[in-house]
Amino acid sequence: MESIKLQPTNKALNGELEIPGDKSISHRSVMFGSIAKGVTKVTNFLPGDDCLSTISCFRKLGVKIEESENLLTIYGNGFDGLKEPDEILDVGNSGTTIRLLLGILAGRPFYSSIIGDQSIGKRPMTRVTEPLRQMGATINGRKDGAFTPLSISGGGLIPIHYKLPVASAQVKSALILAGLQANGESTITEPAKSRDHTERMIRKFGGEIQKDNQVISVNGNQTLKGTEIHVPGDISSAAFFLVAGAIVTGSEIVLKNVGLNPTRDGIIEVMNKMGASLDITQQTGDSFEPMGDMKIKFSKLKGTVIEGELIPKLIDEIPIIALLATQAEGITVIKNAEELKVKETNRIDTVVQELTKLGAAIEATNDGMIIYGGSSLTGGTVSSHGDHRIGMMLAIAAQICRGEVILENPEAISVSYPNFFAHLNSLKN
């Protein structure tokens, strides 16, 4: 599909949506199910392209994984059950898959080769490969292991005491997964809190991990046990409909069973700061990941400043927050978001470029962007640049444009939200 024509909505968006499963948690459920002993059953798994890449890689490593419509069953046999793959491991477009997989393979005494798509080929891997080499893994690749293709031979890891240069859940998780296989205790220090799904997942699978402020400690030679996982709805996917409800006149949308992990709820904080009409009902129960229902209504918004420790809690939501800010009163400034430059695209430049085409007043800075509110968006031809979050942001923008929007490369959206357009259209009926 080369492009899709999107017409502005001429009425309010109303209805209830069950948001697809969280991408980060879906990835990790497959990985932990594969390295645990026994059967793991996963419900509400996200069948997006990225998560299917993770399943494919672990099948090549010898893990039996069964897929049915509502259930994923993983037959794990511990770290030692992983086998040297006969084929190259292809992670597709998934940065989570490659970085966490490197952490697992670092401790395995066999050889593996890893590739990804064109976008993955541009994303920096040194932040993972360097500390894994310090632990004893042998990693080779383009530009001395900075870029794919990569090859890795692991085993015999020594513990690491490592300070992360940037708050990155992917790098932290890779080192935790390697630390689970090292002989002794590893510590990882974060400059700011990043999403903690890996830490929660270890405990869910019967393992132990300690956290003291920003210092995480994990012991090697633990045995994880298969379990049952229910994946909450992805707050990063919910963000697109939270913004749609806030900016399309007269709208009221209910989003069911959305993950409310406190390391991921930056979008809620920002919307509250901007004056959005947002109500959240958190579910009670012993779920290892908190979740609840969200109700968003159209309201007047005001600009704000987004910076500092808030950034890691909403790094994936910044493209849609930029759109939200175009409809607020006053100026919104986003700072300390250099990490956006090494996502599926350079999201600072891409967001500014594409929203400018639609008539927004927005400019890039070295570490973020400045958005001038009160923009009346016009329409035009825009592109996802192969980035799912840019694609969805532009599709929501199209709802409030004065004219038609032609979105190029819309298929990128299937990475994290395969039924996105069906959900969007259901709110117009």
C-alpha positions in Angstrom: 0.0 0.0 0.0 1.8 3.1 -1.2 -0.6 5.7 0.1 -4.0 6.2 1.7 -6.5 9.2 1.3 -7.8 10.5 4.6 -10.7 12.9 4.9 -11.3 15.3 7.8 -14.0 14.1 10.2 -17.0 16.3 10.1 -18.4 15.1 13.4 -17.3 14.2 16.9 -15.5 10.9 17.6 -17.5 8.8 20.0 -17.3 5.2 21.3 -15.4 2.6 23.3 -12.1 0.9 22.2 -10.2 -2.1 23.6 -6.6 -1.0 22.9 -4.2 -3.7 21.6 -1.7 -5.4 23.9 1.3 -3.4 25.1 4.2 -3.9 22.6 7.0 -3.7 25.3 5.3 -6.3 27.5 4.4 -8.6 24.5 8.0 -8.7 23.5 9.2 -9.5 27.0 6.5 -12.2 27.5 8.0 -14.2 24.6 11.5 -13.7 25.7 11.0 -14.6 29.3 8.7 -17.5 28.4 11.5 -18.8 26.2 14.2 -18.6 28.9 12.0 -19.9 31.8 11.4 -23.5 32.5 7.9 -24.8 31.8 4.9 -23.5 29.9 4.0 -19.8 29.7 0.5 -18.7 28.5 0.0 -15.2 27.2 -3.3 -13.5 26.6 -3.9 -10.2 24.8 -0.5 -10.6 23.0 0.0 -7.9 20.4 0.3 -9.6 16.9 2.0 -6.6 15.4 5.0 -7.0 13.0 7.6 -6.2 15.7 6.3 -8.8 18.2 6.0 -11.4 15.4 9.7 -10.8 14.7 10.5 -11.7 18.3 8.5 -15.0 18.0 10.3 -15.8 14.8 13.8 -15.3 16.4 13.0 -17.5 19.4 11.6 -20.3 17.2 14.9 -20.2 15.3 16.6 -20.6 18.7 14.7 -23.8 19.2 11.8 -22.7 21.3 8.3 -24.2 20.6 5.7 -21.4 20.4 2.1 -21.9 19.5 -0.2 -19.1 18.4 -4.0 -19.2 18.5 -6.4 -16.3 18.2 -6.5 -15.3 21.9 -3.6 -17.3 23.3 0.2 -17.6 22.9 1.7 -20.7 24.4 5.5 -20.8 24.9 7.3 -24.1 25.9 10.4 -22.9 27.7 13.4 -25.0 28.7 15.5 -22.4 30.5 18.5 -20.5 29.1 20.2 -23.8 28.4 17.3 -24.9 26.2 18.2 -22.3 23.6 20.1 -23.8 20.6 22.5 -22.4 18.0 20.3 -21.1 15.2 20.7 -22.6 11.7 19.5 -19.4 10.1 20.2 -15.7 10.5 18.0 -14.1 13.2 16.0 -11.3 11.5 14.5 -8.7 13.9 12.7 -6.8 11.1 12.0 -3.2 12.3 12.2 -4.0 16.0 14.8 -2.2 18.2 13.5 -3.9 21.3 14.0 -7.4 19.8 17.6 -6.8 18.7 18.8 -5.1 21.9 17.2 -7.5 24.4 18.1 -10.5 22.2 21.7 -9.4 22.3 21.6 -9.6 26.1 20.2 -13.1 26.1 22.6 -14.3 23.4 25.6 -12.8 25.2 25.4 -15.6 27.8 24.8 -18.5 25.3 27.9 -20.6 24.3 27.1 -20.6 20.6 27.3 -18.4 17.5 24.4 -16.3 16.1 24.0 -13.7 13.4 21.5 -10.9 13.6 20.1 -8.6 10.9 17.1 -6.2 10.6 15.5 -3.9 8.1 17.0 -0.7 6.6 15.9 1.3 9.6 17.5 -1.0 12.1 20.7 -0.8 10.0 20.9 2.9 11.0 20.2 2.5 14.7 23.2 2.6 17.1 24.0 -0.7 18.8 27.3 0.3 20.5 25.4 1.3 23.7 24.5 -2.4 24.0 27.4 -4.2 22.4 30.1 -2.2 24.4 28.9 -3.3 27.9 28.2 -6.8 26.7 31.7 -7.1 25.4 32.9 -5.9 28.9 31.0 -8.9 30.3 32.8 -11.3 28.0 30.7 -11.7 24.9 32.4 -11.6 21.5 30.4 -9.3 19.1 31.4 -8.3 15.6 29.6 -6.2 13.1 29.6 -3.2 10.8 31.7 -0.2 12.1 33.1 -2.5 14.9 29.7 -3.7 16.1 28.0 -0.3 16.0 25.5 -1.4 13.3 23.9 -4.5 11.9 24.6 -7.1 10.6 26.0 -8.4 13.9 27.4 -11.7 15.0 27.7 -12.8 18.6 29.4 -15.6 20.5 28.6 -15.8 24.2 29.0 -17.7 27.4 31.1 -17.4 30.5 29.9 -13.9 31.4 31.4 -11.9 34.3 29.2 -9.5 36.3 29.1 -5.9 35.3 28.8 -2.7 37.4 27.6 -0.2 34.7 26.4 3.4 34.6 24.0 3.9 31.7 25.0 7.1 29.8 21.3 7.6 28.9 18.0 6.4 30.4 17.2 3.5 28.1 14.9 0.6 29.0 16.3 -1.4 26.0 19.9 -1.1 27.1 19.0 -1.7 30.8 17.0 -4.8 29.9 19.8 -6.2 27.7 22.3 -5.9 30.6 19.8 -7.4 33.1 19.2 -10.4 30.8 23.0 -10.8 30.5 23.3 -10.4 34.2 20.9 -13.3 34.8 23.5 -15.5 33.1 26.7 -14.0 34.7 28.5 -15.6 37.6 27.7 -13.2 40.5 25.9 -9.9 41.0 25.6 -7.2 38.3 24.5 -3.6 39.0 23.1 -1.1 36.5 22.7 2.5 37.4 20.2 4.7 35.5 20.5 8.5 35.1 16.7 8.6 35.3 13.9 6.1 35.6 13.1 4.3 32.4 10.2 1.8 31.9 10.5 -1.1 34.3 8.7 -3.9 32.5 11.7 -6.2 32.6 12.1 -5.9 36.3 8.4 -6.7 36.8 8.6 -9.6 34.4 11.5 -11.2 36.3 9.5 -11.2 39.5 6.4 -12.5 37.7 8.5 -15.5 36.5 9.7 -16.2 40.1 13.1 -14.4 39.8 14.7 -11.8 42.1 15.9 -8.3 41.2 16.5 -5.4 43.6 16.1 -1.7 43.0 17.5 1.0 45.2 16.7 4.4 43.8 18.3 4.3 40.3 20.6 1.3 41.1 19.4 -2.1 39.9 21.0 -5.3 41.2 20.6 -8.8 39.7 22.2 -12.1 40.5 23.2 -14.7 37.9 22.2 -18.4 37.8 18.6 -17.9 38.6 15.9 -20.3 37.4 12.8 -18.7 36.0 9.5 -20.6 35.9 6.8 -20.5 33.3 3.7 -18.5 34.3 0.5 -16.8 32.9 0.7 -13.3 31.6 -2.2 -11.0 30.6 -0.9 -8.1 28.5 -2.6 -4.8 29.3 -3.5 -2.4 26.5 -0.6 -0.3 25.2 -0.6 3.2 26.6 1.6 4.4 23.7 -1.2 3.2 21.3 -3.9 4.6 23.5 -2.1 8.0 23.3 -3.3 8.5 19.7 -6.9 8.2 20.7 -6.5 10.2 23.9 -5.3 13.1 21.7 -8.0 12.5 19.1 -10.6 12.8 21.8 -9.0 15.9 23.2 -8.8 17.8 19.9 -11.8 16.8 17.7 -14.7 19.0 18.7 -17.4 17.3 20.8 -15.6 14.0 21.1 -15.9 11.5 24.0 -13.9 8.2 23.8 -13.5 5.4 26.4 -10.3 3.3 26.2 -10.6 0.0 28.1 -7.9 -2.0 30.0 -5.0 0.3 29.3 -1.6 -0.2 31.0 -1.0 2.4 33.7 2.6 1.5 34.6 4.0 4.6 36.5 7.2 4.5 34.4 5.0 5.0 31.2 2.3 7.4 32.3 4.0 10.7 31.1 1.3 11.2 28.5 -1.3 11.4 31.4 0.8 13.9 33.2 1.2 16.1 30.1 -2.5 16.0 29.2 -3.4 17.0 32.8 -0.9 19.8 32.7 -2.5 21.0 29.4 -6.0 21.0 30.9 -7.4 17.9 29.1 -10.7 16.4 30.3 -9.3 13.0 31.2 -10.8 10.6 33.8 -9.0 7.3 34.8 -10.5 4.4 36.7 -7.7 2.1 37.9 -8.5 -1.6 38.3 -7.8 -3.3 41.6 -6.3 -6.7 41.7 -2.9 -8.4 41.8 -1.9 -7.9 38.2 1.8 -7.5 37.9 1.2 -4.5 35.6 -1.4 -1.9 36.7 -4.2 -1.1 34.2 -7.5 0.7 34.0 -10.1 2.5 31.8 -9.6 6.0 30.4 -12.3 8.5 29.4 -11.2 11.5 27.3 -13.5 14.4 26.2 -12.8 17.4 23.9 -11.6 20.4 25.9 -9.6 23.6 25.6 -5.9 23.1 26.1 -3.0 25.3 27.1 0.7 25.0 26.2 3.3 23.6 28.6 7.0 22.7 29.0 8.0 19.0 28.8 11.5 18.2 30.0 13.8 16.4 32.4 12.7 13.2 34.1 9.3 13.3 32.3 10.9 12.5 28.9 11.8 8.8 29.5 8.1 8.3 30.6 6.7 9.5 27.3 9.5 9.2 24.7 7.3 7.2 22.3 4.4 9.6 22.7 6.2 12.8 21.7 5.1 12.7 18.0 1.4 12.7 19.1 2.0 15.2 21.9 3.4 17.6 19.2 0.1 17.3 17.4 -1.8 17.9 20.6 0.3 21.1 21.2 -0.6 22.5 17.8 -4.2 22.8 19.1 -3.4 24.2 22.5 -3.4 27.9 23.4 0.2 29.3 23.7 3.6 27.7 23.2 4.7 24.2 24.1 8.4 23.5 24.5 9.9 19.9 24.5 13.5 19.7 25.8 16.0 16.9 26.7 14.6 14.6 24.1 17.8 13.9 22.1 16.9 10.1 22.2 14.2 10.9 19.5 17.0 11.2 17.0 17.8 7.4 17.2 14.3 6.0 17.0 12.8 4.4 13.8 13.5 7.8 12.2 15.0 11.0 13.6 11.6 11.8 15.2 12.5 15.4 15.9 13.1 16.3 12.3 10.4 14.0 10.9 7.6 15.4 13.2 8.6 19.0 12.4 8.8 18.3 8.7 5.5 16.5 8.4 3.4 18.7 10.6 4.8 21.8 8.8 3.4 20.3 5.6 0.0 20.3 7.2 0.3 24.0 8.2 1.5 23.7 11.8 3.9 26.3 13.3 6.6 24.1 14.8 10.4 24.3 14.8 13.2 21.8 15.7 15.8 22.4 18.4 18.9 20.4 19.2 17.1 18.4 21.9 13.4 18.7 21.0 11.0 21.2 19.5 9.0 24.4 20.0 5.3 24.2 19.0 3.2 27.3 18.5 -0.4 26.5 19.4 -3.7 27.5 17.8 -2.7 26.2 14.4 -5.5 25.6 11.8 -4.2 22.6 9.9 -4.8 22.6 6.1 -4.1 19.2 4.6 -1.6 17.9 2.0 0.6 14.9 1.2 2.7 13.5 4.1 4.7 10.4 4.8 5.2 8.0 7.8 8.8 7.6 6.7 8.3 3.9 7.6 7.8 4.9 11.3 4.5 3.6 12.8 4.2 6.4 15.4 4.6 9.1 12.8 2.0 7.4 10.6 -0.6 7.2 13.4 0.1 10.8 14.4 -0.5 12.0 10.9 -3.7 9.9 10.6 -5.1 11.6 13.7 -4.0 15.0 12.4 -6.0 14.4 9.2 -9.2 14.3 11.3 -8.9 18.1 12.1 -7.5 19.3 8.8 -9.5 21.5 6.5 -8.7 19.4 3.4 -7.7 15.9 2.3 -4.5 14.3 3.7 -2.7 11.8 1.5 -0.6 9.6 3.8 2.3 7.7 2.2 3.7 4.4 3.6 0.7 3.8 5.9 1.6 0.1 6.2 4.2 1.0 8.8 1.4 1.4 11.3 0.9 -2.4 11.4 4.2 -2.6 13.5 2.3 -1.8 16.7 -1.4 -1.3 15.8 -2.6 -3.6 13.0 -6.3 -2.6 13.4 -5.7 1.1 13.9 -7.8 2.3 10.9 -10.7 0.0 11.8 -10.7 1.5 15.3 -10.5 5.0 14.1 -13.4 4.5 11.7 -15.5 2.8 14.4 -15.5 6.1 16.4 -17.1 7.9 13.4 -20.2 5.7 13.2 
